[in-house]
Amino acid sequence: MCTGKRESEEDVGKLINIVSHQLKRQMCCLDGEDGLTNMQKHILHYILLGSLKQEIYQKDLEREFQIRRSTATGTLQLLEKNGFIRREPEKKDARLKKIIPTEKAQSLQKGILDNIRYVEEKMLAGIPEDDLMICAKVLNRMSENLLGEERKKGDRHE
């Protein structure tokens, strides 16, 4: 055990990891014929809703989901290969590619949203609103702490 650490500090990361795996398993139990992973469903949902208001680019996904460029690229390549999205070069800058949901993706929108809502309702059942607000605040702070650490490491490697 690390010196100066409370026992609960080490348990928090483990608990977050356990909940993450449980979420993935729940989403897999509800998978239909779409063959999408939990992350692909969330990204596709974001693309479907976001594209109604503005053009969506890979950088938007990286920022929204706090994922690396390589993860976003791989996910988008699979979504494109499986016919859920297409990417079109931007007229002003061909290096930028707009992400556009296909009819196939649009036909799954309700099912994806229902799936996400079901799992979130199940996960949050019986938890008072005040506790959820504190949990969200703490998790956001943890994310900020870790993001700050990632940035420091990135600066040292450049």
BADOLO-717515 format. One record per residue: x, y, z of N, C-alpha, C in turn; residue number from 1. Coordinates in steps of 0.05 Angstrom, whole numbers. Example, Ala and Ser with C-alpha at 12.3 -4.5 7.8 and 13.67 -1.06 7.14 Angstrom:
# BADOLO-717515
<n_px: 264 | n_py: -114 | n_pz: 156 | ca_px: 246 | ca_py: -90 | ca_pz: 156 | c_px: 264 | c_py: -66 | c_pz: 156 | num: 1>
<n_px: 257 | n_py: -45 | n_pz: 142 | ca_px: 273 | ca_py: -21 | ca_pz: 143 | c_px: 258 | c_py: 1 | c_pz: 157 | num: 2>
//
This chain:
# BADOLO-717515
<n_px: 17 | n_py: -24 | n_pz: 0 | ca_px: 0 | ca_py: 0 | ca_pz: 0 | c_px: 18 | c_py: 25 | c_pz: 0 | num: 1>
<n_px: 10 | n_py: 46 | n_pz: -15 | ca_px: 25 | ca_py: 71 | ca_pz: -16 | c_px: 24 | c_py: 85 | c_pz: 10 | num: 2>
<n_px: 45 | n_py: 97 | n_pz: 18 | ca_px: 45 | ca_py: 112 | ca_pz: 43 | c_px: 30 | c_py: 138 | c_pz: 40 | num: 3>
<n_px: 16 | n_py: 147 | n_pz: 61 | ca_px: 2 | ca_py: 172 | ca_pz: 61 | c_px: -25 | c_py: 170 | c_pz: 47 | num: 4>
<n_px: -33 | n_py: 147 | n_pz: 39 | ca_px: -59 | ca_py: 144 | ca_pz: 25 | c_px: -79 | c_py: 131 | c_pz: 43 | num: 5>
<n_px: -104 | n_py: 140 | n_pz: 41 | ca_px: -126 | ca_py: 127 | ca_pz: 56 | c_px: -133 | c_py: 102 | c_pz: 41 | num: 6>
<n_px: -142 | n_py: 82 | n_pz: 55 | ca_px: -150 | ca_py: 56 | ca_pz: 42 | c_px: -171 | c_py: 61 | c_pz: 21 | num: 7>
<n_px: -190 | n_py: 79 | n_pz: 27 | ca_px: -212 | ca_py: 84 | ca_pz: 9 | c_px: -203 | c_py: 95 | c_pz: -18 | num: 8>
<n_px: -181 | n_py: 109 | n_pz: -18 | ca_px: -171 | ca_py: 121 | ca_pz: -43 | c_px: -164 | c_py: 99 | c_pz: -64 | num: 9>
<n_px: -154 | n_py: 77 | n_pz: -55 | ca_px: -147 | ca_py: 56 | ca_pz: -73 | c_px: -172 | c_py: 41 | c_pz: -82 | num: 10>
<n_px: -192 | n_py: 40 | n_pz: -65 | ca_px: -217 | ca_py: 26 | ca_pz: -71 | c_px: -234 | c_py: 41 | c_pz: -92 | num: 11>
<n_px: -231 | n_py: 67 | n_pz: -93 | ca_px: -248 | ca_py: 83 | ca_pz: -111 | c_px: -242 | c_py: 76 | c_pz: -140 | num: 12>
<n_px: -217 | n_py: 75 | n_pz: -148 | ca_px: -210 | ca_py: 67 | ca_pz: -175 | c_px: -220 | c_py: 40 | c_pz: -182 | num: 13>
<n_px: -217 | n_py: 21 | n_pz: -163 | ca_px: -226 | ca_py: -6 | ca_pz: -168 | c_px: -256 | c_py: -7 | c_pz: -171 | num: 14>
<n_px: -271 | n_py: 8 | n_pz: -155 | ca_px: -300 | ca_py: 9 | ca_pz: -157 | c_px: -309 | c_py: 21 | c_pz: -183 | num: 15>
<n_px: -296 | n_py: 43 | n_pz: -192 | ca_px: -303 | ca_py: 55 | ca_pz: -217 | c_px: -298 | c_py: 35 | c_pz: -240 | num: 16>
<n_px: -277 | n_py: 20 | n_pz: -239 | ca_px: -271 | ca_py: 0 | ca_pz: -259 | c_px: -292 | c_py: -22 | c_pz: -259 | num: 17>
<n_px: -301 | n_py: -31 | n_pz: -235 | ca_px: -321 | ca_py: -52 | ca_pz: -233 | c_px: -348 | c_py: -42 | c_pz: -245 | num: 18>
<n_px: -356 | n_py: -17 | n_pz: -238 | ca_px: -381 | ca_py: -6 | ca_pz: -249 | c_px: -379 | c_py: -4 | c_pz: -279 | num: 19>
<n_px: -356 | n_py: 5 | n_pz: -289 | ca_px: -352 | ca_py: 7 | ca_pz: -318 | c_px: -356 | c_py: -20 | c_pz: -332 | num: 20>
<n_px: -344 | n_py: -41 | n_pz: -321 | ca_px: -348 | ca_py: -67 | ca_pz: -332 | c_px: -377 | c_py: -77 | c_pz: -331 | num: 21>
<n_px: -390 | n_py: -71 | n_pz: -308 | ca_px: -418 | ca_py: -78 | ca_pz: -306 | c_px: -435 | c_py: -64 | c_pz: -327 | num: 22>
<n_px: -430 | n_py: -38 | n_pz: -331 | ca_px: -444 | ca_py: -23 | ca_pz: -352 | c_px: -440 | c_py: -35 | c_pz: -379 | num: 23>
<n_px: -416 | n_py: -43 | n_pz: -385 | ca_px: -410 | ca_py: -55 | ca_pz: -411 | c_px: -426 | c_py: -81 | c_pz: -414 | num: 24>
<n_px: -427 | n_py: -97 | n_pz: -393 | ca_px: -441 | ca_py: -123 | ca_pz: -394 | c_px: -471 | c_py: -118 | c_pz: -397 | num: 25>
<n_px: -482 | n_py: -98 | n_pz: -383 | ca_px: -510 | ca_py: -92 | ca_pz: -386 | c_px: -517 | c_py: -84 | c_pz: -414 | num: 26>
<n_px: -501 | n_py: -67 | n_pz: -426 | ca_px: -506 | ca_py: -58 | ca_pz: -453 | c_px: -504 | c_py: -82 | c_pz: -472 | num: 27>
<n_px: -486 | n_py: -100 | n_pz: -467 | ca_px: -483 | ca_py: -124 | ca_pz: -484 | c_px: -507 | c_py: -142 | c_pz: -482 | num: 28>
<n_px: -518 | n_py: -144 | n_pz: -458 | ca_px: -542 | ca_py: -161 | ca_pz: -454 | c_px: -566 | c_py: -151 | c_pz: -471 | num: 29>
<n_px: -566 | n_py: -125 | n_pz: -476 | ca_px: -589 | ca_py: -113 | ca_pz: -490 | c_px: -583 | c_py: -109 | c_pz: -520 | num: 30>
<n_px: -560 | n_py: -117 | n_pz: -528 | ca_px: -553 | ca_py: -114 | ca_pz: -557 | c_px: -573 | c_py: -128 | c_pz: -574 | num: 31>
<n_px: -581 | n_py: -114 | n_pz: -595 | ca_px: -598 | ca_py: -126 | ca_pz: -615 | c_px: -581 | c_py: -137 | c_pz: -638 | num: 32>
<n_px: -591 | n_py: -134 | n_pz: -661 | ca_px: -577 | ca_py: -143 | ca_pz: -685 | c_px: -557 | c_py: -122 | c_pz: -696 | num: 33>
<n_px: -555 | n_py: -100 | n_pz: -682 | ca_px: -538 | ca_py: -78 | ca_pz: -692 | c_px: -508 | c_py: -85 | c_pz: -689 | num: 34>
<n_px: -501 | n_py: -101 | n_pz: -670 | ca_px: -473 | ca_py: -108 | ca_pz: -666 | c_px: -455 | c_py: -86 | c_pz: -655 | num: 35>
<n_px: -467 | n_py: -65 | n_pz: -644 | ca_px: -452 | ca_py: -42 | ca_pz: -634 | c_px: -443 | c_py: -46 | c_pz: -605 | num: 36>
<n_px: -419 | n_py: -37 | n_pz: -599 | ca_px: -410 | ca_py: -37 | ca_pz: -571 | c_px: -423 | c_py: -13 | c_pz: -557 | num: 37>
<n_px: -420 | n_py: -13 | n_pz: -530 | ca_px: -431 | ca_py: 9 | ca_pz: -514 | c_px: -420 | c_py: 36 | c_pz: -523 | num: 38>
<n_px: -394 | n_py: 37 | n_pz: -527 | ca_px: -381 | ca_py: 62 | ca_pz: -535 | c_px: -391 | c_py: 71 | c_pz: -563 | num: 39>
<n_px: -393 | n_py: 52 | n_pz: -581 | ca_px: -403 | ca_py: 58 | ca_pz: -608 | c_px: -431 | c_py: 69 | c_pz: -607 | num: 40>
<n_px: -448 | n_py: 58 | n_pz: -589 | ca_px: -475 | ca_py: 67 | ca_pz: -587 | c_px: -476 | c_py: 96 | c_pz: -576 | num: 41>
<n_px: -460 | n_py: 102 | n_pz: -556 | ca_px: -459 | ca_py: 129 | ca_pz: -545 | c_px: -448 | c_py: 148 | c_pz: -566 | num: 42>
<n_px: -428 | n_py: 141 | n_pz: -581 | ca_px: -417 | ca_py: 158 | ca_pz: -602 | c_px: -438 | c_py: 162 | c_pz: -624 | num: 43>
<n_px: -450 | n_py: 141 | n_pz: -633 | ca_px: -470 | ca_py: 143 | ca_pz: -654 | c_px: -494 | c_py: 160 | c_pz: -645 | num: 44>
<n_px: -502 | n_py: 157 | n_pz: -620 | ca_px: -523 | ca_py: 174 | ca_pz: -609 | c_px: -515 | c_py: 203 | c_pz: -610 | num: 45>
<n_px: -491 | n_py: 209 | n_pz: -601 | ca_px: -480 | ca_py: 236 | ca_pz: -602 | c_px: -480 | c_py: 247 | c_pz: -631 | num: 46>
<n_px: -471 | n_py: 231 | n_pz: -649 | ca_px: -471 | ca_py: 240 | ca_pz: -678 | c_px: -499 | c_py: 245 | c_pz: -688 | num: 47>
<n_px: -517 | n_py: 227 | n_pz: -682 | ca_px: -545 | ca_py: 230 | ca_pz: -691 | c_px: -558 | c_py: 256 | c_pz: -680 | num: 48>
<n_px: -554 | n_py: 261 | n_pz: -654 | ca_px: -566 | ca_py: 285 | ca_pz: -643 | c_px: -551 | c_py: 310 | c_pz: -651 | num: 49>
<n_px: -525 | n_py: 309 | n_pz: -649 | ca_px: -508 | ca_py: 332 | ca_pz: -655 | c_px: -510 | c_py: 342 | c_pz: -684 | num: 50>
<n_px: -513 | n_py: 323 | n_pz: -702 | ca_px: -513 | ca_py: 330 | ca_pz: -730 | c_px: -539 | c_py: 345 | c_pz: -738 | num: 51>
<n_px: -559 | n_py: 344 | n_pz: -721 | ca_px: -584 | ca_py: 359 | ca_pz: -725 | c_px: -580 | c_py: 389 | c_pz: -721 | num: 52>
<n_px: -560 | n_py: 396 | n_pz: -704 | ca_px: -555 | ca_py: 423 | ca_pz: -697 | c_px: -531 | c_py: 435 | c_pz: -711 | num: 53>
<n_px: -510 | n_py: 419 | n_pz: -716 | ca_px: -485 | ca_py: 429 | ca_pz: -727 | c_px: -470 | c_py: 406 | c_pz: -741 | num: 54>
<n_px: -449 | n_py: 413 | n_pz: -755 | ca_px: -432 | ca_py: 393 | ca_pz: -767 | c_px: -414 | c_py: 381 | c_pz: -745 | num: 55>
<n_px: -411 | n_py: 354 | n_pz: -747 | ca_px: -395 | ca_py: 339 | ca_pz: -727 | c_px: -369 | c_py: 330 | c_pz: -740 | num: 56>
<n_px: -348 | n_py: 333 | n_pz: -725 | ca_px: -321 | ca_py: 325 | ca_pz: -734 | c_px: -309 | c_py: 307 | c_pz: -713 | num: 57>
<n_px: -288 | n_py: 293 | n_pz: -721 | ca_px: -275 | ca_py: 274 | ca_pz: -702 | c_px: -266 | c_py: 288 | c_pz: -677 | num: 58>
<n_px: -255 | n_py: 312 | n_pz: -679 | ca_px: -246 | ca_py: 327 | ca_pz: -656 | c_px: -269 | c_py: 331 | c_pz: -635 | num: 59>
<n_px: -293 | n_py: 335 | n_pz: -645 | ca_px: -316 | ca_py: 338 | ca_pz: -627 | c_px: -320 | c_py: 312 | c_pz: -610 | num: 60>
<n_px: -317 | n_py: 289 | n_pz: -623 | ca_px: -319 | ca_py: 264 | ca_pz: -608 | c_px: -297 | c_py: 260 | c_pz: -588 | num: 61>
<n_px: -273 | n_py: 267 | n_pz: -596 | ca_px: -250 | ca_py: 264 | ca_pz: -578 | c_px: -254 | c_py: 281 | c_pz: -553 | num: 62>
<n_px: -264 | n_py: 305 | n_pz: -557 | ca_px: -269 | ca_py: 324 | ca_pz: -535 | c_px: -292 | c_py: 314 | c_pz: -517 | num: 63>
<n_px: -315 | n_py: 307 | n_pz: -530 | ca_px: -339 | ca_py: 299 | ca_pz: -516 | c_px: -335 | c_py: 274 | c_pz: -499 | num: 64>
<n_px: -320 | n_py: 254 | n_pz: -509 | ca_px: -317 | ca_py: 229 | ca_pz: -496 | c_px: -290 | c_py: 225 | c_pz: -483 | num: 65>
<n_px: -273 | n_py: 246 | n_pz: -484 | ca_px: -246 | ca_py: 245 | ca_pz: -472 | c_px: -231 | c_py: 220 | c_pz: -482 | num: 66>
<n_px: -231 | n_py: 216 | n_pz: -508 | ca_px: -217 | ca_py: 193 | ca_pz: -519 | c_px: -194 | c_py: 203 | c_pz: -537 | num: 67>
<n_px: -175 | n_py: 186 | n_pz: -541 | ca_px: -151 | ca_py: 193 | ca_pz: -558 | c_px: -159 | c_py: 193 | c_pz: -587 | num: 68>
<n_px: -143 | n_py: 206 | n_pz: -603 | ca_px: -148 | ca_py: 207 | ca_pz: -632 | c_px: -149 | c_py: 179 | c_pz: -644 | num: 69>
<n_px: -131 | n_py: 162 | n_pz: -635 | ca_px: -130 | ca_py: 135 | ca_pz: -646 | c_px: -156 | c_py: 119 | c_pz: -640 | num: 70>
<n_px: -166 | n_py: 123 | n_pz: -616 | ca_px: -191 | ca_py: 109 | ca_pz: -608 | c_px: -215 | c_py: 120 | c_pz: -624 | num: 71>
<n_px: -216 | n_py: 146 | n_pz: -628 | ca_px: -237 | ca_py: 158 | ca_pz: -644 | c_px: -235 | c_py: 148 | c_pz: -673 | num: 72>
<n_px: -211 | n_py: 148 | n_pz: -684 | ca_px: -207 | ca_py: 139 | ca_pz: -711 | c_px: -217 | c_py: 110 | c_pz: -715 | num: 73>
<n_px: -208 | n_py: 93 | n_pz: -697 | ca_px: -216 | ca_py: 65 | ca_pz: -699 | c_px: -246 | c_py: 61 | c_pz: -697 | num: 74>
<n_px: -259 | n_py: 75 | n_pz: -679 | ca_px: -288 | ca_py: 73 | ca_pz: -675 | c_px: -302 | c_py: 83 | c_pz: -700 | num: 75>
<n_px: -294 | n_py: 106 | n_pz: -710 | ca_px: -306 | ca_py: 117 | ca_pz: -735 | c_px: -302 | c_py: 99 | c_pz: -759 | num: 76>
<n_px: -279 | n_py: 87 | n_pz: -761 | ca_px: -274 | ca_py: 69 | ca_pz: -784 | c_px: -293 | c_py: 45 | c_pz: -783 | num: 77>
<n_px: -297 | n_py: 34 | n_pz: -759 | ca_px: -316 | ca_py: 12 | ca_pz: -756 | c_px: -344 | c_py: 20 | c_pz: -762 | num: 78>
<n_px: -352 | n_py: 43 | n_pz: -752 | ca_px: -380 | ca_py: 53 | ca_pz: -757 | c_px: -384 | c_py: 58 | c_pz: -787 | num: 79>
<n_px: -363 | n_py: 68 | n_pz: -800 | ca_px: -364 | ca_py: 73 | ca_pz: -829 | c_px: -365 | c_py: 46 | c_pz: -844 | num: 80>
<n_px: -348 | n_py: 28 | n_pz: -837 | ca_px: -347 | ca_py: 2 | ca_pz: -850 | c_px: -373 | c_py: -13 | c_pz: -848 | num: 81>
<n_px: -387 | n_py: -10 | n_pz: -825 | ca_px: -412 | ca_py: -23 | ca_pz: -820 | c_px: -436 | c_py: -7 | c_pz: -830 | num: 82>
<n_px: -431 | n_py: 15 | n_pz: -843 | ca_px: -453 | ca_py: 30 | ca_pz: -856 | c_px: -469 | c_py: 48 | c_pz: -838 | num: 83>
<n_px: -459 | n_py: 55 | n_pz: -815 | ca_px: -473 | ca_py: 73 | ca_pz: -796 | c_px: -468 | c_py: 103 | c_pz: -801 | num: 84>
<n_px: -444 | n_py: 108 | n_pz: -812 | ca_px: -437 | ca_py: 136 | ca_pz: -818 | c_px: -422 | c_py: 137 | c_pz: -844 | num: 85>
<n_px: -420 | n_py: 162 | n_pz: -855 | ca_px: -402 | ca_py: 167 | ca_pz: -877 | c_px: -386 | c_py: 192 | c_pz: -870 | num: 86>
<n_px: -363 | n_py: 195 | n_pz: -881 | ca_px: -347 | ca_py: 219 | ca_pz: -877 | c_px: -343 | c_py: 233 | c_pz: -903 | num: 87>
<n_px: -349 | n_py: 259 | n_pz: -902 | ca_px: -346 | ca_py: 276 | ca_pz: -926 | c_px: -326 | c_py: 297 | c_pz: -922 | num: 88>
<n_px: -308 | n_py: 302 | n_pz: -941 | ca_px: -288 | ca_py: 323 | ca_pz: -938 | c_px: -302 | c_py: 351 | c_pz: -936 | num: 89>
<n_px: -291 | n_py: 368 | n_pz: -920 | ca_px: -301 | ca_py: 395 | ca_pz: -917 | c_px: -293 | c_py: 411 | c_pz: -942 | num: 90>
<n_px: -310 | n_py: 427 | n_pz: -952 | ca_px: -304 | ca_py: 442 | ca_pz: -977 | c_px: -281 | c_py: 461 | c_pz: -973 | num: 91>
<n_px: -280 | n_py: 474 | n_pz: -949 | ca_px: -258 | ca_py: 494 | ca_pz: -944 | c_px: -231 | c_py: 481 | c_pz: -938 | num: 92>
<n_px: -232 | n_py: 457 | n_pz: -926 | ca_px: -207 | ca_py: 443 | ca_pz: -918 | c_px: -212 | c_py: 413 | c_pz: -921 | num: 93>
<n_px: -202 | n_py: 401 | n_pz: -942 | ca_px: -207 | ca_py: 373 | ca_pz: -948 | c_px: -195 | c_py: 354 | c_pz: -926 | num: 94>
<n_px: -177 | n_py: 365 | n_pz: -909 | ca_px: -166 | ca_py: 348 | ca_pz: -888 | c_px: -188 | c_py: 343 | c_pz: -867 | num: 95>
<n_px: -206 | n_py: 361 | n_pz: -864 | ca_px: -228 | ca_py: 358 | ca_pz: -845 | c_px: -251 | c_py: 342 | c_pz: -858 | num: 96>
<n_px: -261 | n_py: 323 | n_pz: -843 | ca_px: -283 | ca_py: 307 | ca_pz: -854 | c_px: -307 | c_py: 308 | c_pz: -835 | num: 97>
<n_px: -329 | n_py: 316 | n_pz: -846 | ca_px: -355 | ca_py: 317 | ca_pz: -831 | c_px: -364 | c_py: 288 | c_pz: -827 | num: 98>
<n_px: -375 | n_py: 283 | n_pz: -804 | ca_px: -386 | ca_py: 257 | ca_pz: -798 | c_px: -416 | c_py: 258 | c_pz: -802 | num: 99>
<n_px: -427 | n_py: 242 | n_pz: -819 | ca_px: -455 | ca_py: 243 | ca_pz: -826 | c_px: -468 | c_py: 216 | c_pz: -821 | num: 100>
<n_px: -489 | n_py: 215 | n_pz: -805 | ca_px: -503 | ca_py: 189 | ca_pz: -800 | c_px: -518 | c_py: 180 | c_pz: -824 | num: 101>
<n_px: -518 | n_py: 155 | n_pz: -829 | ca_px: -533 | ca_py: 144 | ca_pz: -852 | c_px: -561 | c_py: 137 | c_pz: -844 | num: 102>
<n_px: -577 | n_py: 129 | n_pz: -863 | ca_px: -605 | ca_py: 120 | ca_pz: -857 | c_px: -605 | c_py: 96 | c_pz: -839 | num: 103>
<n_px: -585 | n_py: 79 | n_pz: -842 | ca_px: -582 | ca_py: 55 | ca_pz: -824 | c_px: -579 | c_py: 64 | c_pz: -795 | num: 104>
<n_px: -563 | n_py: 84 | n_pz: -791 | ca_px: -559 | ca_py: 95 | ca_pz: -763 | c_px: -585 | c_py: 108 | c_pz: -753 | num: 105>
<n_px: -598 | n_py: 123 | n_pz: -770 | ca_px: -622 | ca_py: 137 | ca_pz: -762 | c_px: -644 | c_py: 117 | c_pz: -755 | num: 106>
<n_px: -644 | n_py: 94 | n_pz: -769 | ca_px: -664 | ca_py: 74 | ca_pz: -763 | c_px: -660 | c_py: 61 | c_pz: -735 | num: 107>
<n_px: -636 | n_py: 63 | n_pz: -724 | ca_px: -629 | ca_py: 51 | ca_pz: -698 | c_px: -632 | c_py: 71 | c_pz: -676 | num: 108>
<n_px: -636 | n_py: 97 | n_pz: -682 | ca_px: -635 | ca_py: 118 | ca_pz: -662 | c_px: -652 | c_py: 113 | c_pz: -638 | num: 109>
<n_px: -678 | n_py: 106 | n_pz: -642 | ca_px: -696 | ca_py: 101 | ca_pz: -620 | c_px: -686 | c_py: 78 | c_pz: -603 | num: 110>
<n_px: -678 | n_py: 56 | n_pz: -615 | ca_px: -669 | ca_py: 33 | ca_pz: -600 | c_px: -644 | c_py: 39 | c_pz: -583 | num: 111>
<n_px: -625 | n_py: 54 | n_pz: -595 | ca_px: -601 | ca_py: 62 | ca_pz: -581 | c_px: -608 | c_py: 79 | c_pz: -557 | num: 112>
<n_px: -625 | n_py: 99 | n_pz: -561 | ca_px: -633 | ca_py: 117 | ca_pz: -539 | c_px: -648 | c_py: 101 | c_pz: -517 | num: 113>
<n_px: -666 | n_py: 84 | n_pz: -525 | ca_px: -681 | ca_py: 68 | ca_pz: -506 | c_px: -662 | c_py: 50 | c_pz: -489 | num: 114>
<n_px: -642 | n_py: 39 | n_pz: -503 | ca_px: -622 | ca_py: 22 | ca_pz: -490 | c_px: -606 | c_py: 38 | c_pz: -469 | num: 115>
<n_px: -597 | n_py: 61 | n_pz: -477 | ca_px: -581 | ca_py: 78 | ca_pz: -459 | c_px: -598 | c_py: 86 | c_pz: -435 | num: 116>
<n_px: -623 | n_py: 95 | n_pz: -440 | ca_px: -641 | ca_py: 103 | ca_pz: -418 | c_px: -646 | c_py: 80 | c_pz: -399 | num: 117>
<n_px: -652 | n_py: 57 | n_pz: -410 | ca_px: -658 | ca_py: 33 | ca_pz: -393 | c_px: -635 | c_py: 27 | c_pz: -374 | num: 118>
<n_px: -610 | n_py: 26 | n_pz: -384 | ca_px: -587 | ca_py: 19 | ca_pz: -368 | c_px: -582 | c_py: 41 | c_pz: -347 | num: 119>
<n_px: -585 | n_py: 66 | n_pz: -355 | ca_px: -581 | ca_py: 88 | ca_pz: -336 | c_px: -602 | c_py: 88 | c_pz: -314 | num: 120>
<n_px: -627 | n_py: 83 | n_pz: -321 | ca_px: -648 | ca_py: 81 | ca_pz: -301 | c_px: -643 | c_py: 59 | c_pz: -281 | num: 121>
<n_px: -634 | n_py: 36 | n_pz: -292 | ca_px: -628 | ca_py: 13 | ca_pz: -275 | c_px: -605 | c_py: 19 | c_pz: -256 | num: 122>
<n_px: -584 | n_py: 32 | n_pz: -267 | ca_px: -561 | ca_py: 39 | ca_pz: -252 | c_px: -567 | c_py: 59 | c_pz: -229 | num: 123>
<n_px: -584 | n_py: 78 | n_pz: -235 | ca_px: -589 | ca_py: 100 | ca_pz: -216 | c_px: -613 | c_py: 95 | c_pz: -198 | num: 124>
<n_px: -626 | n_py: 72 | n_pz: -200 | ca_px: -650 | ca_py: 66 | ca_pz: -185 | c_px: -644 | c_py: 68 | c_pz: -155 | num: 125>
<n_px: -662 | n_py: 82 | n_pz: -140 | ca_px: -660 | ca_py: 83 | ca_pz: -111 | c_px: -639 | c_py: 102 | c_pz: -101 | num: 126>
<n_px: -626 | n_py: 117 | n_pz: -118 | ca_px: -605 | ca_py: 136 | ca_pz: -109 | c_px: -618 | c_py: 164 | c_pz: -108 | num: 127>
<n_px: -617 | n_py: 177 | n_pz: -85 | ca_px: -629 | ca_py: 204 | ca_pz: -83 | c_px: -614 | c_py: 224 | c_pz: -101 | num: 128>
<n_px: -629 | n_py: 243 | n_pz: -111 | ca_px: -619 | ca_py: 264 | ca_pz: -129 | c_px: -594 | c_py: 278 | c_pz: -117 | num: 129>
<n_px: -595 | n_py: 284 | n_pz: -91 | ca_px: -572 | ca_py: 298 | ca_pz: -78 | c_px: -547 | c_py: 281 | c_pz: -80 | num: 130>
<n_px: -550 | n_py: 255 | n_pz: -76 | ca_px: -527 | ca_py: 237 | ca_pz: -77 | c_px: -516 | c_py: 236 | c_pz: -106 | num: 131>
<n_px: -534 | n_py: 236 | n_pz: -125 | ca_px: -525 | ca_py: 235 | ca_pz: -154 | c_px: -510 | c_py: 261 | c_pz: -161 | num: 132>
<n_px: -520 | n_py: 283 | n_pz: -151 | ca_px: -506 | ca_py: 308 | ca_pz: -156 | c_px: -478 | c_py: 308 | c_pz: -144 | num: 133>
<n_px: -475 | n_py: 298 | n_pz: -120 | ca_px: -449 | ca_py: 297 | ca_pz: -107 | c_px: -431 | c_py: 277 | c_pz: -123 | num: 134>
<n_px: -442 | n_py: 255 | n_pz: -130 | ca_px: -427 | ca_py: 235 | ca_pz: -145 | c_px: -417 | c_py: 246 | c_pz: -171 | num: 135>
<n_px: -434 | n_py: 260 | n_pz: -186 | ca_px: -427 | ca_py: 272 | ca_pz: -212 | c_px: -405 | c_py: 293 | c_pz: -207 | num: 136>
<n_px: -407 | n_py: 309 | n_pz: -186 | ca_px: -387 | ca_py: 330 | ca_pz: -180 | c_px: -360 | c_py: 317 | c_pz: -174 | num: 137>
<n_px: -360 | n_py: 296 | n_pz: -158 | ca_px: -335 | ca_py: 282 | ca_pz: -151 | c_px: -323 | c_py: 269 | c_pz: -176 | num: 138>
<n_px: -339 | n_py: 255 | n_pz: -191 | ca_px: -329 | ca_py: 241 | ca_pz: -215 | c_px: -317 | c_py: 262 | c_pz: -235 | num: 139>
<n_px: -331 | n_py: 284 | n_pz: -239 | ca_px: -320 | ca_py: 305 | ca_pz: -256 | c_px: -293 | c_py: 315 | c_pz: -246 | num: 140>
<n_px: -291 | n_py: 319 | n_pz: -220 | ca_px: -265 | ca_py: 328 | ca_pz: -209 | c_px: -244 | c_py: 307 | c_pz: -213 | num: 141>
<n_px: -250 | n_py: 282 | n_pz: -209 | ca_px: -231 | ca_py: 260 | ca_pz: -214 | c_px: -222 | c_py: 261 | c_pz: -243 | num: 142>
<n_px: -241 | n_py: 264 | n_pz: -261 | ca_px: -234 | ca_py: 266 | ca_pz: -289 | c_px: -215 | c_py: 289 | c_pz: -295 | num: 143>
<n_px: -222 | n_py: 312 | n_pz: -284 | ca_px: -204 | ca_py: 336 | ca_pz: -287 | c_px: -176 | c_py: 331 | c_pz: -276 | num: 144>
<n_px: -175 | n_py: 318 | n_pz: -253 | ca_px: -148 | ca_py: 312 | ca_pz: -241 | c_px: -132 | c_py: 294 | c_pz: -259 | num: 145>
<n_px: -145 | n_py: 273 | n_pz: -270 | ca_px: -131 | ca_py: 255 | ca_pz: -288 | c_px: -124 | c_py: 268 | c_pz: -314 | num: 146>
<n_px: -142 | n_py: 284 | n_pz: -324 | ca_px: -136 | ca_py: 298 | ca_pz: -349 | c_px: -112 | c_py: 317 | c_pz: -346 | num: 147>
<n_px: -111 | n_py: 330 | n_pz: -323 | ca_px: -88 | ca_py: 348 | ca_pz: -318 | c_px: -62 | c_py: 332 | c_pz: -317 | num: 148>
<n_px: -63 | n_py: 309 | n_pz: -305 | ca_px: -39 | ca_py: 292 | ca_pz: -304 | c_px: -31 | c_py: 282 | c_pz: -332 | num: 149>
<n_px: -51 | n_py: 275 | n_pz: -349 | ca_px: -45 | ca_py: 267 | ca_pz: -376 | c_px: -32 | c_py: 290 | c_pz: -392 | num: 150>
<n_px: -42 | n_py: 314 | n_pz: -388 | ca_px: -30 | ca_py: 338 | ca_pz: -402 | c_px: -1 | c_py: 342 | c_pz: -393 | num: 151>
<n_px: 4 | n_py: 339 | n_pz: -367 | ca_px: 32 | ca_py: 342 | ca_pz: -357 | c_px: 50 | c_py: 322 | c_pz: -371 | num: 152>
<n_px: 41 | n_py: 297 | n_pz: -372 | ca_px: 57 | ca_py: 276 | ca_pz: -385 | c_px: 62 | c_py: 282 | c_pz: -414 | num: 153>
<n_px: 41 | n_py: 292 | n_pz: -428 | ca_px: 43 | ca_py: 299 | ca_pz: -456 | c_px: 63 | c_py: 321 | c_pz: -460 | num: 154>
<n_px: 63 | n_py: 341 | n_pz: -443 | ca_px: 82 | ca_py: 363 | ca_pz: -445 | c_px: 111 | c_py: 353 | c_pz: -442 | num: 155>
<n_px: 115 | n_py: 334 | n_pz: -425 | ca_px: 143 | ca_py: 323 | ca_pz: -421 | c_px: 153 | c_py: 307 | c_pz: -445 | num: 156>
<n_px: 134 | n_py: 296 | n_pz: -460 | ca_px: 142 | ca_py: 279 | ca_pz: -483 | c_px: 144 | c_py: 295 | c_pz: -509 | num: 157>
<n_px: 137 | n_py: 320 | n_pz: -509 | ca_px: 138 | ca_py: 336 | ca_pz: -533 | c_px: 165 | c_py: 350 | c_pz: -536 | num: 158>
//
